[in-house]
Amino acid sequence: MTWWEAVILGLVQGLTEFLPISSSAHLRIVGDLMGADPGAAFTAITQIGTEAAVVLYFRRDIVRIVRAWFRALPVGPWKNTVPSDDPDARMGWYVIVGSIPIVVLGLLFQDAIDTTFRNLYLTAASLAVFGVILGAADATSRRTKTLDHMTWRDAVLLGLAQSLALIPGVSRSGGTITAGLLLGFTREAAARLSFLLAIPAVLGSGFYKLFTDGTGGTGGAGAGATVIATLVAFVVGYAVIVWFLRLVSTRSYLPFVIYRLLLAVLVVVLLGAGLLSAVPSAV
């Protein structure tokens, strides 16, 4: 992979990771148009860049939640210095519980994630189907619940929704935002929940691939290209977070639904024309 290809893929990752349009699908499509699928390992590792942007943006929230969680534990030097029903302490547990499904399913279906799930016909179908579901959820949701109203049931359901993103085209943020809307959360609350739930799941996946994929964490793209793409994804991703949270506070998700449907049609057309390969090719 050349440096300019790495820059392009980093831009794609940064622009799409937090939007409900599936960053993994875009990396798969753009990579194939440039000559080769960058692979699941490259995708997971470049997501470390965008998640670093999340950690930076939400650093105060994260520190507050982690501190409250530790101080609410019944053991340790700060045991019970914060009530167990403290909203931040509960949010810490909710994030942990919501991260379990994607970890378990990611390990169970690792081989399929790297191969079968990256078939572009499946990607196109996922873009369309889950785009329609997002649109329906946005149109029918009560949108009255804030983060303070989150329950254990919400955490489990949001975690299951997030795990659907193991299939490119579903979208991790799209899945959790859709579930959040169906559970009655406001658009902004659903987006924030998506960001918080992503931190352990995406960072865990990225570092797991970094140390276990057998290519030095590059998926065959090369260390230099992977580093460039990750850095670009970090910078662009931070800007997208700021823009996206402002957007969803006043606008619906309809533009993203339309985009997903159009992209699904485009992928099928390009597959039919032979310009895309349904089965992943090597870098």
KEMINU-601045 format. One line per 3 residues: number of its first residue (from 1); for each residue x negated, y, z of N, C-alpha, C. Coordinates in pm, whole numbers, plus 50000, padded with zeros to 5 digits. Layout:
BEGIN
NUM) X/Y/Z/X/Y/Z/X/Y/Z; ...
This chain:
BEGIN
1) 49915/49881/50000/50000/50000/50000/49912/50124/50000; 49939/50218/49908/49862/50342/49901/49910/50441/50006; 49831/50549/50026/49868/50646/50130/49997/50718/50096
4) 50019/50746/49967/50142/50818/49930/50265/50729/49944; 50249/50599/49919/50360/50507/49944/50392/50501/50093; 50286/50505/50176/50305/50506/50321/50378/50632/50366
7) 50343/50745/50306/50409/50872/50339/50558/50865/50303; 50588/50813/50185/50727/50801/50141/50806/50712/50235; 50749/50596/50270/50820/50504/50359/50834/50562/50499
10) 50734/50639/50543/50744/50707/50672/50854/50811/50672; 50865/50884/50560/50974/50981/50546/51110/50912/50549; 51120/50802/50477/51246/50726/50474/51283/50678/50613
13) 51184/50622/50684/51210/50574/50820/51254/50687/50912; 51182/50798/50908/51216/50911/50995/51351/50972/50964; 51385/50979/50836/51512/51040/50796/51633/50952/50827
16) 51615/50821/50827/51730/50730/50835/51745/50655/50966; 51642/50652/51051/51648/50570/51172/51764/50607/51263; 51790/50736/51279/51891/50778/51377/52027/50805/51315
19) 52034/50803/51184/52162/50821/51116/52228/50685/51098; 52360/50678/51098/52429/50549/51087/52433/50495/50944; 52313/50488/50883/52305/50445/50743/52202/50335/50721
22) 52139/50285/50827/52046/50172/50825/51910/50206/50767; 51814/50231/50855/51677/50259/50812/51613/50135/50750; 51642/50016/50807/51581/49894/50753/51628/49867/50611
25) 51755/49899/50582/51805/49883/50445/51733/49978/50350; 51714/50102/50393/51648/50200/50307/51501/50163/50282; 51432/50115/50385/51294/50072/50366/51287/49953/50271
28) 51381/49863/50284/51387/49745/50196/51410/49788/50052; 51503/49880/50030/51538/49925/49895/51426/50006/49833; 51380/50108/49906/51275/50196/49854/51146/50118/49832
31) 51114/50030/49928/50994/49949/49912/50999/49864/49786; 51113/49805/49759/51128/49721/49640/51117/49804/49512; 51172/49925/49514/51161/50013/49397/51016/50054/49370
34) 50937/50059/49477/50796/50096/49463/50709/49976/49429; 50769/49857/49427/50692/49741/49384/50691/49623/49477; 50723/49644/49607/50721/49532/49701/50795/49568/49829
37) 50863/49470/49884/50928/49487/50013/50820/49502/50120; 50820/49611/50199/50716/49629/50300/50721/49526/50411; 50834/49456/50427/50842/49349/50525/50902/49391/50657
40) 50952/49292/50730/51016/49319/50859/50916/49369/50962; 50790/49320/50955/50689/49364/51052/50658/49512/51034; 50634/49553/50909/50607/49694/50881/50724/49781/50926
43) 50846/49737/50898/50965/49812/50938/50971/49828/51090; 50949/49719/51162/50957/49722/51309/50850/49813/51368; 50731/49809/51311/50620/49886/51367/50635/50035/51339
46) 50680/50071/51220/50700/50214/51192/50811/50272/51278; 50901/50185/51327/51006/50232/51416/50950/50276/51551; 50827/50233/51583/50762/50282/51705/50746/50434/51696
49) 50718/50483/51575/50704/50627/51556/50832/50702/51585; 50944/50651/51532/51071/50720/51554/51116/50707/51700; 51087/50594/51763/51125/50580/51903/51038/50667/51993
52) 50914/50691/51952/50830/50786/52028/50893/50924/52024; 50958/50957/51912/51029/51085/51901/51147/51089/51996; 51217/50975/52012/51329/50967/52106/51279/50988/52248
55) 51170/50921/52283/51114/50933/52418/51076/51078/52446; 51015/51145/52348/50976/51285/52366/51098/51374/52383; 51200/51354/52299/51318/51440/52303/51397/51420/52432
58) 51412/51294/52474/51493/51262/52592/51406/51239/52717; 51284/51292/52717/51190/51263/52826/51247/51298/52964; 51317/51410/52975/51371/51448/53106/51481/51351/53149
61) 51568/51314/53056/51673/51217/53088/51613/51083/53127; 51510/51041/53053/51449/50910/53079/51383/50909/53217; 51308/51015/53249/51242/51022/53380/51346/51021/53491
64) 51454/51095/53473/51559/51102/53575/51625/50965/53595; 51654/50896/53484/51719/50765/53492/51627/50662/53557; 51501/50659/53513/51405/50562/53568/51383/50587/53717
67) 51369/50714/53755/51347/50747/53895/51467/50704/53980; 51588/50733/53934/51707/50696/54009/51722/50545/54017; 51690/50475/53908/51702/50329/53906/51610/50265/54010
70) 51483/50309/54014/51389/50254/54112/51433/50286/54254; 51481/50407/54277/51517/50447/54413/51648/50385/54461; 51725/50330/54368/51849/50262/54406/51829/50113/54432
73) 51709/50061/54403/51682/49919/54426/51682/49887/54575; 51725/49768/54612/51728/49730/54754/51592/49690/54808; 51489/49689/54724/51352/49655/54766/51257/49761/54716
76) 51135/49762/54772/51035/49857/54727/51021/49975/54821; 50919/50057/54799/50891/50170/54890/51000/50276/54893; 51084/50283/54784/51189/50385/54781/51328/50323/54793
79) 51336/50203/54848/51462/50128/54847/51577/50209/54910; 51687/50204/54835/51813/50264/54881/51805/50414/54913; 51706/50484/54855/51701/50628/54875/51796/50700/54780
82) 51850/50626/54684/51954/50677/54594/52069/50578/54599; 52194/50622/54609/52308/50530/54614/52313/50441/54489; 52355/50317/54506/52360/50223/54394/52460/50265/54287
85) 52559/50347/54326/52657/50393/54229/52621/50527/54167; 52498/50571/54189/52452/50695/54125/52460/50680/53973; 52513/50779/53902/52531/50766/53756/52401/50733/53681
88) 52290/50795/53721/52163/50769/53653/52111/50629/53684; 52127/50585/53808/52086/50449/53845/52167/50346/53767; 52296/50370/53757/52382/50278/53680/52343/50279/53533
91) 52309/50396/53479/52269/50403/53339/52144/50320/53314; 52052/50318/53411/51934/50234/53397/51970/50089/53381; 52065/50040/53463/52110/49902/53452/52185/49879/53321
94) 52264/49975/53280/52340/49960/53155/52246/49945/53035; 52139/50022/53034/52042/50013/52924/51975/49876/52924; 51942/49826/53043/51880/49693/53053/51975/49586/53002
97) 52098/49588/53052/52198/49489/53012/52228/49499/52862; 52240/49622/52812/52269/49642/52670/52157/49602/52578; 52035/49586/52631/51920/49548/52550/51904/49396/52540
100) 51968/49323/52627/51950/49177/52631/51997/49108/52503; 52117/49139/52449/52163/49065/52329/52067/49073/52212; 52013/49191/52182/51927/49203/52064/51793/49133/52086
103) 51747/49127/52211/51622/49055/52241/51642/48906/52221; 51749/48852/52278/51776/48709/52268/51800/48667/52124; 51889/48740/52056/51922/48704/51917/51804/48729/51824
106) 51725/48832/51853/51608/48859/51771/51507/48747/51776; 51488/48688/51893/51396/48575/51906/51454/48448/51845; 51584/48426/51863/51647/48306/51810/51649/48304/51657
109) 51671/48421/51597/51686/48427/51451/51568/48497/51383; 51450/48488/51445/51333/48560/51393/51302/48525/51248; 51305/48397/51215/51272/48355/51078/51374/48409/50978
112) 51502/48403/51012/51606/48454/50924/51596/48605/50907; 51559/48674/51014/51544/48820/51008/51435/48858/50909; 51327/48780/50907/51215/48809/50819/51240/48767/50674
115) 51342/48683/50651/51364/48631/50515/51509/48645/50470; 51595/48556/50515/51733/48547/50467/51810/48677/50483; 51799/48740/50599/51876/48861/50627/51835/48979/50539
118) 51720/48968/50471/51671/49079/50389/51714/49068/50243; 51806/48975/50216/51862/48965/50081/51945/49090/50053; 51921/49156/49942/51986/49284/49914/52136/49273/49886
121) 52183/49158/49847/52328/49142/49832/52394/49147/49971; 52329/49085/50068/52378/49092/50205/52368/49235/50258; 52260/49303/50222/52242/49443/50264/52354/49531/50209
124) 52384/49515/50081/52490/49596/50018/52625/49569/50084; 52654/49442/50110/52780/49408/50175/52788/49468/50315; 52678/49463/50387/52674/49518/50523/52693/49669/50521
127) 52629/49737/50427/52645/49882/50415/52792/49918/50394; 52859/49846/50305/52998/49878/50273/53093/49843/50387; 53084/49721/50435/53179/49673/50536/53167/49754/50665
130) 53045/49771/50713/53029/49843/50839/53044/49994/50821; 53032/50041/50698/53064/50181/50672/53213/50206/50688; 53294/50114/50636/53440/50125/50650/53480/50116/50797
133) 53416/50026/50871/53449/50011/51013/53412/50139/51089; 53298/50199/51057/53259/50326/51120/53362/50434/51091; 53407/50443/50967/53507/50543/50931/53637/50523/51006
136) 53680/50397/51018/53804/50367/51089/53790/50400/51238; 53674/50366/51296/53652/50395/51437/53651/50545/51464; 53589/50620/51375/53582/50765/51392/53720/50829/51379
139) 53802/50774/51289/53934/50832/51265/54035/50799/51374; 54017/50686/51441/54118/50640/51537/54075/50653/51683; 53948/50680/51708/53899/50684/51846/53963/50797/51926
142) 53985/50772/52056/54037/50876/52146/53932/50984/52172; 53806/50943/52174/53692/51034/52194/53709/51121/52319; 53734/51055/52432/53754/51127/52557/53650/51091/52663
145) 53583/50977/52648/53490/50930/52751/53352/50995/52735; 53290/51028/52846/53152/51077/52848/53063/50968/52906; 52933/50994/52914/52841/50894/52966/52873/50855/53110
148) 52930/50945/53186/52965/50916/53326/53074/50811/53338; 53148/50787/53230/53258/50691/53233/53216/50551/53187; 53088/50531/53160/53042/50402/53109/53056/50293/53214
151) 53090/50170/53168/53110/50056/53256/53019/49940/53212; 53018/49834/53293/52940/49715/53257/52993/49655/53127; 53124/49654/53111/53185/49601/52988/53136/49680/52868
154) 53131/49812/52880/53082/49896/52771/52938/49860/52736; 52855/49840/52839/52714/49809/52817/52696/49680/52738; 52774/49578/52775/52765/49448/52706/52811/49461/52562
157) 52925/49527/52539/52978/49540/52404/52886/49626/52316; 52830/49731/52372/52737/49814/52297/52610/49736/52264; 52566/49653/52356/52449/49570/52331/52473/49469/52220
160) 52592/49408/52218/52626/49315/52111/52634/49386/51976; 52689/49508/51978/52698/49586/51855/52559/49622/51804; 52470/49656/51896/52333/49690/51856/52263/49572/51792
163) 52290/49451/51841/52223/49332/51789/52261/49302/51645; 52374/49355/51597/52412/49334/51457/52312/49399/51362; 52235/49497/51413/52137/49566/51329/52021/49477/51289
166) 52015/49354/51340/51914/49259/51294/51934/49229/51147; 52053/49260/51095/52082/49245/50953/52068/49382/50886; 51970/49402/50796/51957/49530/50728/52087/49569/50658
169) 52126/49693/50676/52251/49741/50616/52356/49769/50721; 52349/49699/50835/52445/49724/50942/52416/49858/51007; 52290/49882/51041/52242/50002/51108/52255/49991/51259
172) 52142/49998/51328/52143/49990/51473/52222/50107/51532; 52192/50228/51486/52267/50343/51537/52413/50337/51492; 52435/50291/51369/52572/50279/51320/52654/50181/51401
175) 52593/50067/51436/52663/49966/51514/52699/50016/51653; 52603/50077/51721/52629/50124/51858/52722/50245/51858; 52707/50334/51759/52797/50450/51752/52940/50404/51723
178) 52955/50309/51631/53089/50256/51601/53151/50195/51725; 53074/50113/51796/53126/50051/51918/53160/50157/52022; 53074/50259/52033/53100/50366/52128/53229/50439/52099
181) 53253/50465/51971/53377/50532/51932/53499/50443/51961; 53489/50314/51929/53599/50223/51955/53629/50210/52104; 53526/50231/52187/53543/50224/52331/53594/50357/52389
184) 53610/50457/52301/53668/50583/52344/53571/50693/52380; 53441/50674/52353/53342/50777/52383/53350/50891/52282; 53308/51009/52323/53299/51121/52230/53190/51093/52127
187) 53192/51164/52017/53090/51143/51914/52950/51166/51969; 52932/51273/52045/52800/51304/52099/52757/51201/52202; 52850/51157/52288/52817/51055/52388/52778/50924/52321
190) 52851/50886/52216/52820/50763/52143/52681/50771/52081; 52645/50889/52027/52513/50907/51967/52404/50899/52073; 52427/50963/52187/52327/50960/52294/52309/50818/52349
193) 52418/50744/52363/52408/50605/52406/52327/50523/52306; 52346/50551/52178/52271/50482/52074/52122/50507/52088; 52085/50632/52115/51944/50667/52132/51885/50597/52254
196) 51954/50602/52367/51901/50544/52491/51889/50392/52481; 51989/50326/52423/51984/50182/52409/51873/50137/52315; 51838/50223/52221/51738/50185/52121/51598/50177/52178
199) 51570/50253/52283/51432/50266/52331/51370/50131/52365; 51426/50052/52459/51361/49923/52489/51369/49824/52374; 51480/49825/52301/51499/49728/52193/51401/49751/52079
202) 51392/49876/52032/51308/49905/51916/51160/49904/51951; 51125/49961/52067/50985/49959/52108/50940/49816/52133; 51027/49736/52195/50994/49596/52220/50970/49521/52090
205) 51059/49542/51993/51045/49476/51863/50917/49519/51792; 50890/49649/51796/50772/49702/51728/50643/49647/51785; 50630/49648/51917/50507/49599/51980/50496/49448/51970
208) 50610/49379/51970/50607/49234/51951/50549/49200/51815; 50597/49269/51711/50546/49246/51576/50399/49288/51566; 50364/49395/51637/50228/49446/51632/50127/49340/51674
211) 50165/49260/51774/50070/49164/51829/50093/49019/51785; 50202/48992/51713/50232/48852/51682/50253/48820/51535; 50258/48921/51446/50296/48888/51308/50181/48831/51226
214) 50058/48829/51282/49947/48764/51214/49876/48849/51112; 49914/48976/51097/49847/49064/51001/49793/49189/51070; 49773/49178/51200/49727/49295/51273/49836/49397/51291
217) 49960/49354/51278/50072/49445/51298/50106/49530/51177; 50062/49491/51059/50087/49573/50941/50182/49508/50842; 50214/49382/50864/50301/49312/50772/50241/49298/50634
220) 50106/49312/50623/50039/49302/50494/50022/49435/50424; 50075/49544/50481/50068/49675/50416/49933/49741/50436; 49857/49697/50536/49729/49760/50567/49741/49850/50689
223) 49638/49850/50773/49643/49926/50898/49656/50076/50872; 49578/50128/50777/49583/50271/50748/49720/50317/50703; 49779/50242/50611/49912/50277/50560/50017/50271/50670
226) 50006/50171/50755/50103/50157/50863/50093/50273/50962; 49972/50313/50995/49952/50427/51086/50008/50555/51026; 49980/50579/50897/50030/50699/50830/50183/50701/50832
229) 50244/50591/50795/50390/50584/50790/50450/50605/50930; 50387/50550/51032/50437/50564/51168/50429/50708/51216; 50320/50777/51186/50304/50917/51226/50405/51006/51153
232) 50423/50983/51025/50521/51061/50948/50661/51037/51004; 50691/50912/51035/50823/50878/51090/50847/50950/51222; 50743/50964/51303/50755/51033/51432/50793/51180/51413
235) 50721/51249/51327/50745/51393/51306/50883/51417/51245; 50915/51345/51140/51043/51362/51073/51157/51317/51164; 51136/51208/51237/51240/51155/51325/51279/51254/51433
238) 51183/51326/51488/51214/51424/51593/51305/51533/51539; 51273/51582/51419/51357/51686/51358/51499/51635/51333; 51511/51510/51291/51642/51452/51263/51725/51439/51391
241) 51661/51404/51503/51734/51394/51630/51800/51527/51663; 51722/51634/51655/51774/51768/51688/51892/51802/51599; 51877/51778/51469/51982/51811/51372/52106/51725/51392
244) 52085/51595/51413/52197/51501/51421/52285/51527/51543; 52224/51552/51657/52303/51577/51778/52385/51705/51766; 52332/51804/51696/52409/51926/51672/52523/51899/51575
247) 52498/51817/51475/52598/51788/51374/52718/51715/51434; 52692/51607/51510/52803/51524/51557/52886/51591/51665; 52835/51699/51723/52914/51770/51823/53029/51847/51760
250) 53022/51871/51628/53126/51949/51561/53180/51884/51434; 53117/51778/51385/53157/51719/51258/53186/51569/51274; 53262/51515/51179/53294/51372/51181/53182/51293/51111
253) 53196/51161/51115/53098/51073/51051/53135/51041/50906; 53239/51105/50853/53286/51073/50718/53177/51084/50611; 53091/51188/50612/52986/51194/50508/52896/51070/50508
256) 52869/51016/50625/52784/50898/50634/52857/50774/50582; 52988/50769/50603/53068/50658/50552/53066/50659/50399; 53088/50776/50342/53086/50789/50195/52950/50752/50140
259) 52845/50801/50207/52708/50771/50162/52683/50620/50163; 52724/50552/50268/52703/50408/50277/52772/50334/50163; 52895/50374/50133/52970/50307/50025/52904/50332/49890
262) 52860/50455/49865/52793/50486/49739/52660/50411/49727; 52586/50403/49838/52459/50331/49836/52481/50183/49810; 52585/50126/49869/52615/49984/49847/52643/49958/49699
265) 52721/50045/49637/52750/50031/49494/52623/50045/49413; 52539/50142/49446/52414/50164/49374/52323/50042/49383; 52314/49982/49501/52229/49864/49517/52277/49750/49429
268) 52408/49728/49424/52462/49621/49340/52434/49648/49192; 52449/49774/49151/52421/49812/49012/52274/49789/48979; 52184/49830/49067/52040/49813/49044/52001/49666/49044
271) 52068/49586/49127/52043/49442/49125/52088/49382/48992; 52205/49424/48948/52256/49374/48821/52169/49413/48703; 52106/49532/48712/52020/49580/48605/51878/49524/48613
274) 51852/49448/48720/51720/49389/48736/51616/49484/48790; 51658/49600/48838/51562/49697/48891/51530/49672/49038; 51610/49591/49103/51584/49548/49240/51585/49396/49245
277) 51508/49342/49336/51505/49196/49355/51583/49163/49481; 51681/49074/49470/51763/49037/49585/51679/48972/49695; 51585/48889/49654/51499/48818/49750/51373/48900/49773
280) 51332/48920/49898/51214/49001/49927/51091/48948/49857; 51009/49042/49807/50880/49006/49749/50772/49049/49844; 50655/48995/49830/50544/49026/49921/50485/49161/49890
283) 50420/49224/49994/50356/49355/49973/50240/49337/49879
